[in-house]
Amino acid sequence: MEKRIAGTTGLFCLLGSPVGHSGSPAMYNFSFQNQGLDYAYMAFDVKKEGMTDAIKAIKLMNIRGGNFTMPLKNIAATLVDELSPAAKVVGAVNVFVNQDGKITGHITDGIGFVRNLKENGVDIKGKKLVVIGAGGAATALQVQAALDGAQALSIFNQDDEFYARAEETAQKLATAAPDVTVHVYPLADQAKLKAEIADADILVNATVIGMKPYDDQSLVDPSFLRADLVVADTVYNPLKTKLILDAEKVGCKVAPGKGMLLWQGAAAYELFVGKQMPVAEYQAYEAAQANK
């Protein structure tokens, strides 16, 4: 019998809602086994109202670390004991490390987003991005893109609690990345969205639209797309969202969210265990599983 779980096994976890679709357990558990590490990774469905208790449980059960996903990334930043410099700017956390009862929150979404574009042959430097969304992942990629040399950011969001967050991000970037032009617009202004996409280099969906139960929806009218536009998504299940499928029909270069998940996960893995994640080995394993 394969040795997998023992009394010494350290636990890592994903907290969010929903989490049943997540690819994180498969990725991290493969990596732990590949490197002979006595750890396991599980997913727990936790909603915002349960976060205070969840943080207590992490400390009580000595969970070594893990991830926060939607809709917990922003509230997590207010509950952990310490924030990394990037997480302070973003105001959100997607990775946590528990060391002797002290939980430190980190943000790797932006790193994963920029690396995913790079792996698809796209350099962020000097580019104009239109980003739909202003939650944790959206803010992280906006900040990282600006810090990595993007020329301009046009952020669109519906008129909700996150619209003010988008405006705060613009103000923070005026100090952190003063050479980057940042504008915030209401998503309801479709004429403005069309105009901003028309002279953008990269379009990004950083909302839950495209994920089940919204997998048949897109926030972008297909007529707004053009062949020389790069289209990226943060949704990774399904692999190809409606936006990505619409973009492929037009001839756009696309960067689905699966790659962002992989590279933000690789950055998190290094925070977890102090080793580089076996990315090539995991990709080979995934390909083999898909061909069965």
C-alpha positions as CSV (number, residue, x, y, z in Angstrom):
1,M,0.0,0.0,0.0
2,E,1.2,3.5,-0.9
3,K,2.4,5.5,2.2
4,R,0.3,8.7,2.0
5,I,-1.2,9.8,5.3
6,A,0.4,9.2,8.7
7,G,0.2,10.7,12.2
8,T,3.1,13.0,11.2
9,T,1.4,14.4,8.0
10,G,1.2,18.2,7.9
11,L,-2.0,19.7,6.5
12,F,-2.3,22.5,3.9
13,C,-5.8,23.6,2.7
14,L,-7.9,25.8,0.4
15,L,-10.6,27.9,1.9
16,G,-13.3,29.5,-0.3
17,S,-16.8,28.9,-1.8
18,P,-17.3,27.1,-4.0
19,V,-14.2,24.9,-4.0
20,G,-15.4,21.6,-5.4
21,H,-14.0,22.6,-8.9
22,S,-10.6,23.5,-7.6
23,G,-7.4,22.1,-9.2
24,S,-5.2,23.0,-6.2
25,P,-5.5,19.8,-4.3
26,A,-4.4,17.7,-7.3
27,M,-1.5,20.1,-8.0
28,Y,-0.1,20.3,-4.5
29,N,-0.7,16.7,-3.6
30,F,1.1,15.6,-6.7
31,S,4.0,17.9,-5.9
32,F,4.3,16.7,-2.3
33,Q,4.4,13.1,-3.4
34,N,6.8,13.9,-6.2
35,Q,9.3,15.4,-3.8
36,G,8.7,12.9,-1.0
37,L,7.2,15.5,1.4
38,D,4.9,14.4,4.3
39,Y,2.1,16.8,3.6
40,A,-1.4,16.7,2.3
41,Y,-3.7,19.4,0.8
42,M,-7.5,19.5,1.1
43,A,-10.3,21.9,0.2
44,F,-12.9,23.3,2.6
45,D,-16.0,25.2,1.6
46,V,-16.0,28.3,3.8
47,K,-18.1,31.4,3.4
48,K,-17.3,35.0,4.5
49,E,-19.3,34.6,7.8
50,G,-17.2,31.6,8.7
51,M,-13.8,33.2,8.3
52,T,-13.2,34.2,11.9
53,D,-13.8,30.7,13.1
54,A,-11.7,29.3,10.2
55,I,-8.7,31.4,11.2
56,K,-9.1,30.1,14.8
57,A,-9.3,26.5,13.4
58,I,-6.1,27.0,11.4
59,K,-4.2,27.9,14.6
60,L,-6.0,25.3,16.7
61,M,-5.2,22.4,14.3
62,N,-1.8,23.8,13.3
63,I,-2.6,23.8,9.6
64,R,0.7,24.7,8.1
65,G,-0.5,27.0,5.3
66,G,-2.8,27.1,2.3
67,N,-4.8,29.3,0.0
68,F,-7.8,31.6,0.1
69,T,-10.0,31.9,-3.0
70,M,-13.2,33.8,-3.8
71,P,-14.9,35.3,-2.0
72,L,-12.5,35.3,1.0
73,K,-9.3,37.1,-0.3
74,N,-10.2,40.5,0.9
75,I,-11.6,39.6,4.3
76,A,-8.6,37.3,4.9
77,A,-6.3,40.3,4.7
78,T,-8.1,41.8,7.7
79,L,-7.9,38.6,9.8
80,V,-4.3,37.3,9.4
81,D,-1.6,38.4,11.8
82,E,0.7,39.9,9.2
83,L,0.7,40.9,5.6
84,S,3.5,40.7,3.0
85,P,4.4,44.0,1.4
86,A,2.5,43.2,-1.8
87,A,-0.5,42.0,0.1
88,K,-0.6,45.3,2.0
89,V,-0.8,47.2,-1.3
90,V,-3.4,44.9,-2.8
91,G,-5.5,44.5,0.4
92,A,-6.1,40.9,-0.3
93,V,-4.5,37.5,0.5
94,N,-4.6,34.3,-1.5
95,V,-1.8,32.4,0.3
96,F,-1.1,32.0,4.0
97,V,1.7,30.5,6.0
98,N,1.2,29.5,9.7
99,Q,4.4,29.6,11.7
100,D,4.0,28.7,15.4
101,G,0.5,30.2,15.4
102,K,1.4,33.4,13.5
103,I,-0.4,33.6,10.2
104,T,1.2,35.6,7.4
105,G,-0.8,36.5,4.3
106,H,0.7,36.7,0.9
107,I,-0.6,37.5,-2.6
108,T,0.7,35.5,-5.6
109,D,-2.2,36.0,-8.1
110,G,-0.5,38.9,-9.9
111,I,2.8,37.0,-10.2
112,G,0.9,34.0,-11.7
113,F,-1.0,36.3,-14.1
114,V,2.1,38.0,-15.5
115,R,4.0,34.7,-15.7
116,N,1.0,33.1,-17.6
117,L,1.1,35.9,-20.2
118,K,4.9,35.4,-20.5
119,E,4.5,31.7,-21.0
120,N,2.0,32.6,-23.8
121,G,4.6,34.9,-25.5
122,V,3.2,38.2,-24.1
123,D,5.3,40.8,-22.3
124,I,3.3,43.1,-20.0
125,K,5.8,46.0,-20.4
126,G,4.5,49.0,-22.3
127,K,1.0,47.5,-22.8
128,K,-2.4,48.9,-22.1
129,L,-4.7,46.5,-20.2
130,V,-8.5,46.6,-19.8
131,V,-9.3,44.6,-16.7
132,I,-12.9,43.7,-15.8
133,G,-13.2,43.1,-12.0
134,A,-11.9,44.7,-8.8
135,G,-11.9,41.8,-6.3
136,G,-8.8,40.2,-4.8
137,A,-7.4,38.5,-7.9
138,A,-8.2,41.5,-10.1
139,T,-6.5,43.9,-7.8
140,A,-3.5,41.7,-7.5
141,L,-3.0,41.5,-11.3
142,Q,-3.6,45.2,-11.7
143,V,-0.9,46.0,-9.2
144,Q,1.6,43.5,-10.5
145,A,1.0,44.6,-14.1
146,A,1.7,48.2,-13.1
147,L,4.8,47.3,-11.1
148,D,6.1,45.2,-14.0
149,G,5.9,48.1,-16.4
150,A,2.4,48.2,-18.0
151,Q,1.7,51.6,-19.7
152,A,-2.0,51.9,-18.8
153,L,-4.8,50.2,-17.0
154,S,-8.6,50.7,-17.6
155,I,-10.5,49.0,-14.8
156,F,-14.2,48.2,-15.2
157,N,-16.5,47.1,-12.4
158,Q,-20.2,47.0,-11.6
159,D,-21.4,49.6,-9.1
160,D,-20.9,47.6,-5.9
161,E,-18.6,47.5,-2.9
162,F,-15.6,46.7,-5.2
163,Y,-16.0,49.8,-7.3
164,A,-14.6,51.9,-4.5
165,R,-11.8,49.4,-4.1
166,A,-10.9,49.9,-7.8
167,E,-10.7,53.7,-7.2
168,E,-8.5,53.0,-4.1
169,T,-6.2,50.9,-6.3
170,A,-5.9,53.7,-8.8
171,Q,-4.9,56.1,-6.0
172,K,-2.3,53.6,-4.6
173,L,-0.8,53.1,-8.0
174,A,-0.5,56.8,-8.5
175,T,2.2,56.6,-5.7
176,A,3.5,53.0,-6.3
177,A,3.7,53.2,-10.1
178,P,3.4,56.9,-11.1
179,D,4.3,56.3,-14.8
180,V,1.2,54.1,-15.3
181,T,-2.1,55.7,-16.3
182,V,-5.0,54.2,-14.4
183,H,-8.7,54.9,-15.0
184,V,-11.8,53.3,-13.4
185,Y,-15.1,53.0,-15.2
186,P,-18.6,51.6,-14.5
187,L,-19.1,48.3,-16.3
188,A,-22.6,49.4,-17.3
189,D,-21.0,51.9,-19.7
190,Q,-20.7,49.5,-22.6
191,A,-19.8,52.3,-25.0
192,K,-16.8,53.1,-22.9
193,L,-15.8,49.5,-22.5
194,K,-15.9,49.1,-26.3
195,A,-13.8,52.2,-26.8
196,E,-11.2,51.2,-24.2
197,I,-10.9,47.7,-25.7
198,A,-10.5,49.2,-29.1
199,D,-7.0,50.6,-28.3
200,A,-6.0,48.1,-25.7
201,D,-3.3,45.4,-26.0
202,I,-4.7,43.0,-23.4
203,L,-8.2,42.3,-22.2
204,V,-8.7,40.5,-18.9
205,N,-11.7,38.9,-17.2
206,A,-11.0,38.9,-13.5
207,T,-14.6,38.1,-12.3
208,V,-16.5,34.8,-11.6
209,I,-18.4,35.2,-14.9
210,G,-17.3,32.2,-17.0
211,M,-17.2,29.8,-14.0
212,K,-20.1,27.6,-13.2
213,P,-23.0,28.4,-12.9
214,Y,-22.1,31.4,-15.2
215,D,-20.1,29.3,-17.7
216,D,-22.4,30.2,-20.6
217,Q,-21.9,33.9,-20.0
218,S,-19.3,36.6,-20.9
219,L,-19.1,40.3,-19.9
220,V,-17.7,41.3,-23.2
221,D,-19.7,41.6,-26.4
222,P,-17.9,39.4,-29.0
223,S,-18.1,42.4,-31.5
224,F,-15.7,44.3,-29.2
225,L,-12.9,41.8,-29.9
226,R,-10.3,41.9,-32.7
227,A,-7.6,39.5,-33.9
228,D,-4.6,41.5,-32.6
229,L,-6.0,41.6,-29.0
230,V,-4.6,39.4,-26.3
231,V,-7.5,38.0,-24.2
232,A,-6.8,36.5,-20.7
233,D,-9.1,35.0,-18.1
234,T,-8.6,34.3,-14.4
235,V,-11.3,31.5,-14.4
236,Y,-9.6,28.1,-14.9
237,N,-12.6,25.8,-14.7
238,P,-13.8,25.4,-17.4
239,L,-10.5,25.6,-19.1
240,K,-12.0,27.7,-21.9
241,T,-14.6,30.2,-20.8
242,K,-17.1,31.7,-23.1
243,L,-14.9,34.8,-23.4
244,I,-11.9,32.7,-24.4
245,L,-13.9,30.7,-26.9
246,D,-15.3,34.0,-28.4
247,A,-11.7,35.3,-28.6
248,E,-10.4,32.2,-30.3
249,K,-13.1,32.6,-33.0
250,V,-11.9,36.1,-33.8
251,G,-8.3,34.9,-33.9
252,C,-7.0,36.5,-30.7
253,K,-4.1,35.1,-28.8
254,V,-5.5,33.8,-25.5
255,A,-4.2,33.0,-22.0
256,P,-6.7,30.9,-20.1
257,G,-6.8,31.0,-16.3
258,K,-5.3,27.5,-15.9
259,G,-1.9,28.9,-16.5
260,M,-2.4,31.6,-14.0
261,L,-3.4,29.0,-11.4
262,L,-0.3,27.0,-12.2
263,W,2.2,29.8,-11.8
264,Q,0.6,31.5,-8.8
265,G,0.5,28.0,-7.3
266,A,4.2,27.5,-8.0
267,A,5.0,30.8,-6.2
268,A,2.8,29.7,-3.3
269,Y,4.5,26.3,-3.1
270,E,7.8,27.9,-2.6
271,L,6.4,29.8,0.3
272,F,4.9,26.6,1.7
273,V,7.9,24.3,1.6
274,G,10.9,26.4,0.5
275,K,11.3,24.4,-2.7
276,Q,10.5,25.0,-6.3
277,M,7.4,23.2,-7.4
278,P,8.0,20.4,-10.0
279,V,6.0,22.2,-12.7
280,A,7.2,20.2,-15.7
281,E,6.5,16.9,-14.0
282,Y,3.1,18.0,-13.0
283,Q,2.3,19.2,-16.5
284,A,3.4,15.9,-17.9
285,Y,1.2,14.1,-15.3
286,E,-1.8,16.2,-16.2
287,A,-1.3,15.5,-19.9
288,A,-1.1,11.8,-19.2
289,Q,-4.3,11.9,-17.1
290,A,-6.1,13.8,-19.8
291,N,-5.2,11.3,-22.5
292,K,-6.5,8.3,-20.4
